[in-house]
Amino acid sequence: MAENPKEEEKTSEAKDQAEGMSPESPESPAAPESPVAAEETSAAAEEGEPKAEEGLEEDEDEEDAKATQEAIARRVAALGEEDAIERLARAEEEKLAERRRLQREAKKGKGKKKSGLETAASKRLAKIGTKAPPPKRSVATAVDGADPLIEKTAEFSKWLKKNQKGVGILAAAIAVVGIGFGIYAYSQEKREANASVALASAVADERGRIGDPAKEDDDPDRPKDPRPIFKTTADRRESALTKYREIETKYAGTGAAFLARLGEGSLLLDKQDADGAIAAFNDAQNSALAKVDPEVRGRALEGLGFAYEIKAQAASGDEKTKWQDEALKRFHELENTDVQGFKEFGIYHQARVSQDKGDKDKAKELLKTLNERLSKPGEGKVFPALQQLVEDRLRALDPSAIPPKTPMPTFGGNKPSEAQIRAIQEAMRKAQQQQGGGAPQ
């Protein structure tokens, strides 16, 4: 028996609705979702599952709900009445629409309720927070506080950035000054070296030999004396004086120039130029070199004493006494120096001048003191020539003050000749000049 087409269509639609599917709706769920399943699905979506934009979902849900309701209304209008299956389907559709609305509100934060898993997780975190130990207190360091060094460094860095151009100019200026100073130091060092070479040449002339260069022995088997040779003492002295004065003019202010002035004073003493020698020795004594070199100062003081003695020898009466006192003053200063040799010669020169003034008691006292000093082990052997001079002068003043002089040694059983005695005395005189620059006896 053939069925009515309308009844078949009606029966097919009722079955589809009973199975939760609608031919009009795009969604076809297999079974209605429970509230718990909906919450778990929502939680899973929030934890990172891919989902569409919230605005698009809301529009689609609203359209689905409207489409479902319109479809139901059309079917009701077509059939005229709802049977039990249709009412059940409509109720499920309304529940589904309500769940979707709640999900949308939960996503918007309106009336959101935590799921069971979220509630348990929140309680667990709160419990852990109550058991967590208090945070450790960090030790304060210089960085935590206001470190002046760091602050100043930061300020300086800012200042450098702000004044970069000026700093660059300043650095360039400093570099130029440094280069200039290096050039100046190099030129000064070279100048000092040249002055030293010139001074060595002048000293060599002062110590040159006296003889005839034409008669110089050219025997290759004999060692050649490197010292320059001059015909007379005056020639030797003038050659050295000329070189000393050239050094003083060309290399003024150098150590070599101060030493040249000192050497010039000694040569002027040989010429008996007392005033010129006094001027030279005063310049040497007041030089920067004499302030740091006590030997230079000692030689200048001794030279001044000799120069004042020359002036005293040329004077008489009170003027002579005045120059003798000036000489005594310089020799006393020489005694007070810390250079070995100058102290001893200072005492000896004071004894000489005191004897020349007629004060023999003062002279004997000074000579005895000096003789005791030189007789000590190790000291007399340092200045044997000076000790011999002290003994001779003291014996002449008071023969009882010192034992008799030891007989002169014989040479091969014979007494020394007069020439040999003069040679010994000349050697002693030269030794004294080397130690003290030459002194009247």
C-alpha positions as CSV (number, residue, x, y, z in Angstrom):
1,M,0.0,0.0,0.0
2,A,1.6,3.3,-1.0
3,E,2.1,5.9,1.6
4,N,1.2,9.5,1.3
5,P,4.3,11.6,0.3
6,K,3.4,14.2,2.9
7,E,3.2,11.7,5.7
8,E,6.6,10.2,4.6
9,E,8.2,13.6,4.7
10,K,6.7,14.3,8.1
11,T,7.9,11.0,9.5
12,S,11.5,11.5,8.1
13,E,11.7,15.0,9.7
14,A,10.5,13.7,13.1
15,K,13.2,11.0,13.0
16,D,15.9,13.5,12.1
17,Q,14.9,15.8,15.0
18,A,14.8,12.9,17.4
19,E,18.5,12.1,16.5
20,G,19.5,15.7,17.2
21,M,20.0,16.7,13.5
22,S,18.2,19.3,11.5
23,P,18.3,19.5,7.8
24,E,18.2,23.3,8.1
25,S,21.0,23.6,10.7
26,P,24.7,23.5,9.8
27,E,25.6,21.8,13.1
28,S,24.7,18.1,13.6
29,P,25.7,17.0,17.1
30,A,25.6,13.2,17.7
31,A,24.0,13.7,21.2
32,P,23.1,16.6,23.5
33,E,26.1,17.9,25.5
34,S,26.0,17.8,29.3
35,P,26.9,20.9,31.3
36,V,30.1,19.3,32.6
37,A,31.2,18.4,29.0
38,A,30.5,22.0,27.9
39,E,32.6,23.4,30.8
40,E,35.5,21.0,30.0
41,T,35.3,21.9,26.3
42,S,35.3,25.6,27.2
43,A,38.4,25.1,29.5
44,A,40.2,23.2,26.8
45,A,39.5,26.0,24.3
46,E,40.8,28.6,26.8
47,E,44.1,26.6,27.3
48,G,45.2,27.1,23.7
49,E,43.0,25.1,21.3
50,P,42.5,26.9,18.0
51,K,39.2,28.9,17.9
52,A,37.6,31.5,15.7
53,E,37.2,35.2,16.6
54,E,34.7,35.8,19.4
55,G,32.7,38.2,17.4
56,L,32.2,35.7,14.5
57,E,31.2,32.9,17.0
58,E,28.6,35.1,18.6
59,D,27.1,36.0,15.2
60,E,27.1,32.3,14.0
61,D,25.5,31.2,17.3
62,E,22.8,33.8,17.0
63,E,22.1,32.9,13.4
64,D,22.0,29.2,14.3
65,A,19.5,29.8,17.1
66,K,17.4,31.9,14.8
67,A,17.6,29.4,12.0
68,T,16.6,26.6,14.3
69,Q,13.7,28.5,15.8
70,E,12.5,29.5,12.4
71,A,12.8,26.0,11.1
72,I,10.8,24.7,14.1
73,A,8.2,27.4,13.6
74,R,7.9,26.6,9.9
75,R,7.5,22.9,10.6
76,V,4.9,23.6,13.3
77,A,3.0,25.9,10.9
78,A,3.2,23.2,8.2
79,L,2.0,20.4,10.5
80,G,-0.4,22.4,12.5
81,E,0.6,20.9,15.8
82,E,3.6,19.5,17.6
83,D,3.9,15.9,18.5
84,A,6.1,14.6,21.5
85,I,9.3,14.2,19.4
86,E,9.1,17.8,18.1
87,R,8.6,19.2,21.6
88,L,11.6,17.2,22.8
89,A,13.7,18.5,19.9
90,R,12.6,22.1,20.5
91,A,13.5,21.8,24.2
92,E,17.0,20.5,23.4
93,E,17.5,23.3,20.9
94,E,16.6,25.8,23.5
95,K,19.0,24.2,26.0
96,L,21.8,24.2,23.4
97,A,21.2,27.9,22.7
98,E,21.2,28.7,26.4
99,R,24.6,26.8,26.9
100,R,26.1,28.8,24.0
101,R,24.8,32.1,25.5
102,L,26.4,31.1,28.9
103,Q,29.7,30.3,27.1
104,R,29.7,33.6,25.4
105,E,29.1,35.4,28.7
106,A,31.8,33.4,30.4
107,K,34.3,34.4,27.7
108,K,33.4,38.1,28.2
109,G,33.9,37.7,32.0
110,K,30.3,38.3,32.9
111,G,29.1,35.8,35.4
112,K,32.0,33.5,34.7
113,K,32.1,30.5,37.0
114,K,35.3,28.5,37.6
115,S,35.2,24.9,36.6
116,G,36.1,22.2,39.1
117,L,39.6,21.9,37.8
118,E,40.2,25.7,38.0
119,T,38.8,25.8,41.5
120,A,41.1,23.0,42.7
121,A,44.1,24.6,41.1
122,S,43.4,28.0,42.8
123,K,43.1,26.3,46.2
124,R,46.3,24.4,45.6
125,L,48.2,27.6,44.6
126,A,46.9,29.4,47.7
127,K,48.0,26.6,49.9
128,I,51.5,26.6,48.4
129,G,51.7,30.4,48.9
130,T,51.0,30.1,52.6
131,K,53.8,27.6,53.0
132,A,56.4,29.5,50.9
133,P,59.3,30.8,53.0
134,P,59.8,34.5,53.3
135,P,62.1,36.0,50.7
136,K,65.7,36.3,51.7
137,R,66.9,39.7,52.5
138,S,69.7,40.7,50.1
139,V,72.9,42.3,51.5
140,A,73.2,45.9,50.7
141,T,76.1,46.8,48.4
142,A,77.7,49.9,47.1
143,V,75.5,49.7,44.0
144,D,72.3,49.6,46.0
145,G,73.1,52.9,47.7
146,A,74.3,56.2,46.3
147,D,77.9,55.3,45.3
148,P,79.7,58.7,44.8
149,L,82.2,57.1,42.4
150,I,79.5,55.7,40.2
151,E,77.6,58.9,40.3
152,K,80.6,61.0,39.4
153,T,81.5,58.6,36.6
154,A,78.0,58.8,35.2
155,E,78.1,62.6,35.4
156,F,81.5,62.7,33.8
157,S,80.3,60.5,31.0
158,K,77.4,62.8,30.3
159,W,79.7,65.8,30.4
160,L,82.1,64.1,27.9
161,K,79.2,63.5,25.5
162,K,78.0,67.0,25.9
163,N,81.4,68.5,25.4
164,Q,82.8,66.0,23.0
165,K,84.1,68.6,20.6
166,G,85.9,70.6,23.3
167,V,87.4,67.4,24.8
168,G,88.7,66.5,21.4
169,I,90.4,69.8,21.0
170,L,91.9,69.6,24.5
171,A,93.2,66.1,23.8
172,A,94.8,67.3,20.6
173,A,96.4,70.2,22.4
174,I,97.7,67.8,25.1
175,A,99.1,65.6,22.4
176,V,100.8,68.5,20.7
177,V,102.3,69.6,24.1
178,G,103.5,66.1,24.7
179,I,105.2,65.9,21.3
180,G,106.8,69.3,21.9
181,F,108.0,68.2,25.3
182,G,109.5,65.1,23.8
183,I,111.3,67.1,21.2
184,Y,112.5,69.6,23.8
185,A,113.7,66.7,26.1
186,Y,115.5,65.1,23.2
187,S,117.2,68.4,22.2
188,Q,118.2,69.1,25.8
189,E,119.7,65.6,26.1
190,K,121.6,66.0,22.9
191,R,122.8,69.4,24.1
192,E,124.0,68.0,27.4
193,A,125.9,65.2,25.5
194,N,127.6,67.8,23.2
195,A,128.5,69.9,26.2
196,S,130.0,66.9,28.0
197,V,132.2,66.1,25.0
198,A,133.4,69.7,24.8
199,L,134.2,69.6,28.6
200,A,136.2,66.5,28.2
201,S,138.3,68.2,25.5
202,A,139.0,71.2,27.8
203,V,140.0,69.0,30.7
204,A,142.4,67.1,28.4
205,D,144.0,70.4,27.4
206,E,144.3,71.4,31.1
207,R,146.1,68.2,31.9
208,G,148.2,68.2,28.7
209,R,151.9,67.6,28.4
210,I,154.6,70.1,28.0
211,G,157.1,69.5,25.2
212,D,157.9,69.9,21.5
213,P,155.4,68.2,19.2
214,A,158.0,68.1,16.5
215,K,160.2,65.9,18.6
216,E,157.4,63.5,19.5
217,D,158.7,59.9,19.3
218,D,156.9,58.0,16.6
219,D,158.2,54.6,17.7
220,P,155.4,52.2,16.9
221,D,156.6,49.8,19.6
222,R,156.0,52.4,22.4
223,P,152.5,53.2,23.6
224,K,151.5,56.7,22.6
225,D,150.3,59.2,25.2
226,P,146.8,60.4,24.1
227,R,147.1,63.7,26.0
228,P,147.7,66.8,23.9
229,I,151.1,68.4,23.9
230,F,152.0,72.1,24.3
231,K,155.2,74.0,24.1
232,T,154.7,76.0,27.3
233,T,152.5,76.0,30.5
234,A,151.0,79.2,29.4
235,D,150.0,77.8,26.1
236,R,148.3,74.8,27.8
237,R,146.5,77.1,30.2
238,E,145.2,79.5,27.5
239,S,144.0,76.6,25.4
240,A,142.0,75.1,28.3
241,L,140.6,78.6,29.3
242,T,139.4,79.2,25.8
243,K,137.5,75.9,25.7
244,Y,136.0,76.4,29.1
245,R,134.7,79.8,28.2
246,E,133.2,78.5,24.9
247,I,131.3,75.8,26.9
248,E,130.0,78.5,29.3
249,T,128.7,80.6,26.4
250,K,127.4,77.8,24.1
251,Y,125.9,75.5,26.7
252,A,124.9,77.9,29.5
253,G,122.8,76.4,32.2
254,T,124.1,72.8,31.7
255,G,126.1,70.8,34.2
256,A,129.1,70.9,31.9
257,A,128.9,74.8,31.9
258,F,129.0,74.9,35.7
259,L,132.0,72.5,35.8
260,A,133.7,74.6,33.1
261,R,133.3,77.7,35.3
262,L,134.9,75.7,38.2
263,G,137.8,74.7,35.9
264,E,138.2,78.3,34.7
265,G,138.6,79.5,38.4
266,S,141.4,77.0,39.0
267,L,143.3,78.2,35.9
268,L,142.8,81.8,37.0
269,L,144.4,80.9,40.3
270,D,147.5,79.7,38.4
271,K,147.6,83.1,36.6
272,Q,147.4,84.8,40.0
273,D,144.1,86.4,38.9
274,A,142.5,86.5,42.3
275,D,139.5,88.6,41.4
276,G,138.7,86.6,38.3
277,A,139.0,83.4,40.3
278,I,136.7,84.7,43.1
279,A,134.0,85.6,40.5
280,A,134.3,82.1,38.9
281,F,134.2,80.2,42.2
282,N,131.3,82.2,43.5
283,D,129.3,81.4,40.3
284,A,130.2,77.7,40.7
285,Q,129.3,77.7,44.4
286,N,125.8,79.3,43.8
287,S,125.0,77.0,40.8
288,A,122.2,74.5,40.7
289,L,124.8,71.8,40.4
290,A,126.6,72.7,43.6
291,K,123.3,72.5,45.5
292,V,123.0,68.8,44.7
293,D,126.7,67.9,44.4
294,P,128.7,68.6,47.6
295,E,131.9,67.9,45.8
296,V,131.4,70.8,43.4
297,R,130.6,73.0,46.4
298,G,133.7,71.9,48.3
299,R,136.0,72.6,45.3
300,A,134.4,76.0,44.9
301,L,134.9,76.8,48.7
302,E,138.6,75.6,48.6
303,G,139.2,77.7,45.5
304,L,137.7,80.8,47.1
305,G,140.0,80.3,50.2
306,F,143.1,80.1,47.9
307,A,142.0,83.2,46.0
308,Y,141.6,85.2,49.2
309,E,145.1,84.0,50.3
310,I,146.5,85.4,47.1
311,K,144.8,88.8,47.8
312,A,146.2,88.7,51.4
313,Q,149.7,88.1,50.1
314,A,149.5,91.2,47.9
315,A,148.2,93.3,50.8
316,S,149.5,94.5,54.1
317,G,148.2,95.6,57.5
318,D,144.5,95.4,58.2
319,E,143.6,94.7,54.6
320,K,145.9,91.6,54.7
321,T,144.2,90.5,57.9
322,K,140.8,91.0,56.3
323,W,141.6,88.7,53.3
324,Q,143.1,86.1,55.7
325,D,139.9,86.1,57.7
326,E,137.9,85.6,54.5
327,A,140.1,82.7,53.6
328,L,139.7,81.1,57.1
329,K,135.9,81.5,56.8
330,R,135.9,79.5,53.5
331,F,138.2,76.8,54.8
332,H,136.0,76.4,57.9
333,E,133.0,75.9,55.6
334,L,135.0,73.3,53.7
335,E,135.7,71.5,57.0
336,N,132.0,71.2,57.6
337,T,131.2,69.4,54.3
338,D,130.3,65.8,54.3
339,V,132.9,64.8,51.6
340,Q,135.8,62.8,52.9
341,G,139.1,64.6,52.1
342,F,137.5,68.1,52.1
343,K,137.1,68.0,55.8
344,E,140.8,67.1,56.4
345,F,142.1,69.6,53.9
346,G,139.8,72.3,55.4
347,I,141.5,71.8,58.8
348,Y,145.0,71.8,57.3
349,H,144.3,75.0,55.3
350,Q,143.0,76.7,58.5
351,A,146.3,75.7,60.3
352,R,148.3,77.3,57.5
353,V,146.5,80.6,57.5
354,S,146.5,80.8,61.3
355,Q,150.3,80.3,61.2
356,D,150.6,83.0,58.6
357,K,148.6,85.4,60.8
358,G,151.1,84.7,63.7
359,D,148.6,82.5,65.7
360,K,151.0,79.6,66.2
361,D,149.0,78.1,69.2
362,K,145.9,77.9,67.0
363,A,147.9,76.4,64.2
364,K,149.4,73.7,66.5
365,E,146.0,72.8,68.0
366,L,144.5,72.3,64.5
367,L,147.5,70.3,63.3
368,K,147.5,68.0,66.3
369,T,143.8,67.3,65.9
370,L,144.3,66.5,62.2
371,N,147.4,64.3,62.9
372,E,145.4,62.2,65.4
373,R,142.6,61.9,62.9
374,L,145.0,60.8,60.1
375,S,146.9,58.4,62.4
376,K,143.9,56.3,63.0
377,P,143.9,52.9,61.3
378,G,142.6,53.2,57.8
379,E,142.5,57.0,57.6
380,G,146.2,58.0,57.3
381,K,146.7,55.6,54.5
382,V,143.9,57.3,52.5
383,F,145.8,60.6,52.4
384,P,149.5,59.7,53.0
385,A,150.8,62.9,51.3
386,L,148.6,65.0,53.5
387,Q,149.7,63.2,56.6
388,Q,153.4,63.9,55.7
389,L,152.6,67.6,55.2
390,V,150.9,67.8,58.6
391,E,153.8,66.1,60.4
392,D,156.4,68.4,58.8
393,R,154.5,71.5,59.6
394,L,153.8,70.4,63.2
395,R,157.4,69.4,63.8
396,A,158.5,72.8,62.5
397,L,156.2,74.6,65.0
398,D,156.9,72.4,68.0
399,P,159.5,69.6,67.7
400,S,158.3,68.1,71.0
401,A,154.7,67.8,69.7
402,I,155.6,64.8,67.4
403,P,158.4,62.2,67.4
404,P,161.5,62.9,65.3
405,K,161.2,62.3,61.6
406,T,162.1,58.9,60.4
407,P,165.5,58.9,58.6
408,M,165.1,59.1,54.8
409,P,165.4,55.5,53.3
410,T,168.6,54.7,51.5
411,F,168.8,53.5,47.9
412,G,171.3,50.7,47.5
413,G,173.1,51.7,50.7
414,N,173.4,55.3,49.6
415,K,171.5,58.4,50.7
416,P,169.0,59.8,48.1
417,S,170.3,62.6,45.9
418,E,168.9,66.0,45.9
419,A,167.1,65.3,42.7
420,Q,165.5,62.3,44.2
421,I,164.3,64.3,47.2
422,R,162.9,67.0,45.0
423,A,161.1,64.3,43.0
424,I,159.5,62.9,46.1
425,Q,158.4,66.4,47.2
426,E,157.0,67.1,43.7
427,A,155.0,63.9,43.9
428,M,153.6,64.9,47.3
429,R,152.7,68.3,46.0
430,K,150.9,66.8,43.0
431,A,149.0,64.4,45.2
432,Q,147.9,67.4,47.3
433,Q,146.8,69.3,44.3
434,Q,144.8,66.3,43.0
435,Q,143.1,66.0,46.4
436,G,142.5,69.8,47.0
437,G,143.0,71.6,43.8
438,G,146.5,73.0,44.7
439,A,147.3,75.0,47.8
440,P,150.1,77.3,48.9
441,Q,152.3,75.6,51.4
